[in-house]
Amino acid sequence: MELAALKILVIIFGVSAFIVFLLGKLKIPSVVGFLVAGVIIGPYSLDLVRDLQSIELLAEIGVVLLLFTVGLEFSVKNLVKLRSIVFGGGLLQVLMTVAGVAFFSHFFLKQEINSAIFSGFLVSLSSTAIIMKILFDRAEIHTPYGRASLGILIFQDLCVVPMMFLLPVLAGRAGEAGGIGVSILKAALMVVATPLAARWVVPQILHQVVSLRMRELFVITIVLLCLGTALVSDLLGLSLALGAFLAGMIISESEYSSQAMADILPFKESFTGIFFISIGMLVNLNAFRTHIFQVIFAVAIILLIKIILGIFATLAVNLSLRAAIQTAFHLAQVGEFSFVLAVAGKGYGLISEDNYQIFLSVTVLTMIATPFLINLSAPISRVLSSMPLLKELDKNLIRGEKEHYLEKIEDHVLIIGYGVNGKNVAKVLRESGISYVILDFNSDTVRKMKRKGEPIYYGDGTRAEILRKLRVQHARVLVVAISDPAATRRMTQISRKENANLYIIVRTRYLAEIEDLIQLGANEVIPEEFETSMEIFSRVLHQYHVPINVISDHVENVRKDSYSMLRKLELPTKHLRDRSPLLGSIETEIYLLKEGSKADGYTLKGLDLRANTGATVVAVQRKDRIYQNPPADFVLKTGDTILIIGKKNEVRQAVACLETGSFCVID
């Protein structure tokens, strides 16, 4: 038995790795590769794996671990912030989709009303596993459409519970649904218990475990909390995945969430892949070929209904038209929990075997189409949101156009996005006396900061008319500090077209986005991952007393290999107070005299750094020999390492003089 199970795993991982590798060469997401691999090795194709029950068990563990890691990334505070999207947009999306699909199924496909409503249940749910993976992989979870998608997905997962209990009612067995009120009450109690456990119970447990300094015990405890909460959720009538999500949210409130994520991640990736493979294995290719036209028709209708109704649902919770369209494209597929409903519905006679097979094919096709739909969502949303007819639906656009912008301002800095980066830029500009204006798409942020006197305005930076009202054509610098890659590219392109002399600085998450942004007109692109890595290795070298100009050379060499347009790194000088509390105001720096330096051949008296800058040369290292307190006639040579001491501004002035060869006098 053990060898049979091992053989299954070898086949699954071997075939899926090969398929994912091939599709990866074509830039096709791994999710599609796993689904295709499942179709190939399943019992309805090559029949390499027949034990579907074992695979479904592994797949369910994969969903549990996936939702657990999503919960780790998403705290209770964030859920409270998204309450309008979860309970507003989510409720509207589910109700409208159920009603729309039921109407179409009953009046056009001639289904019985109970089966039509059941079809609405199936279609209203989207794939949390796929969307969360894509959003995290693309670093778009904090974009407006990322947050909206997450909020609606959470509500959809919550809806699985009442939908399951309504199946007996739809099947005409109302007596079996008598416990629905009790079950919903249990679910509500569990959701309420989540913040309480996050606040008082779990942190204490983890603190005691961590105090023993046994990594294996910590991992076991995290897995126990994940699976245990999922099991309790299942016993209360909720889904396993929802319980795992709540467990992740509980742990996210503790200081151990990052370590928990690092320990669980390898398991999650493996089991999640198995989940998508298991879905592909359920597809009956013979049934697909027999009903191919019905399948294609159903896919088209489902995508159309979900996208249109999704747009209206998200517009109702004050999302911009562009973000609403992108959210709707993200949620257009049929989700994994629909499989659970479909199996239960088949048992109640709400769906026939033929329709069940059609449903499986439709679901897998919508899942496979999801990455491609998401890639198309940005350009399509840009085109649709610029259409005059649809503009009338965009309350945010109308509100932005009614904003009272500044009429006269020029030579200013335009900051788009008032997150951490935007706030820091604004603070420095304010303290420096440089005029600036801020554009943000969060109405709560704009309202709050306006009361504090910030020159902040509400509007969509991807619209040329909004940027013109902020006088981008007369600005000197544009700082784009948002986490929406598509919107960032659009803002850069429009701003460059409006002002050829504008200096555009763009923040991005990944190095791979630099080239596109530069081609669109950005002067500087600051990738967070790359800058962070250089800050780290520079400070490591600084702790080993590597000369500051040598560190700068390393930084510049790395930048030349990767990108050549970024700021010079400013390193902190080493404080002597680290060595003695009596020398708190004194700093030191070491400087390597490189070949070609203009200081080569000068005596210390000739340089006279003490008189010109106030700093003093206290030692010079030449090869293996150190000259302490070198005399005034000491001649500097290439390769010398010079130790400079003085106050902060004096040391920096001395380094600058040696660097440029300009022996200037201190201010």
VENMO-V109949 format. One record per helix or strand of 2 or more residues. SS is the DSSP state (a for helix, b for strand). FROM is the first residue (numbers start at 1). TO is the last residue. If there is no record, write none. Layout:
ss = (SS SS)
from = (FROM FROM)
to = (TO TO)
This chain:
ss = (a a a a a a a a a a a a a a a a a a a a b a b a b a a b a b a b a a b a a b a a b b b a)
from = (2 30 52 76 83 113 128 144 174 180 215 240 257 285 292 321 337 353 388 395 413 420 436 443 456 464 472 477 485 503 511 524 528 548 574 576 581 587 604 609 616 625 641 648)
to = (25 41 73 81 107 124 137 170 177 211 235 252 281 290 315 330 347 385 391 402 416 432 440 451 458 469 474 480 498 508 519 527 543 562 575 578 583 592 607 613 622 628 646 660)
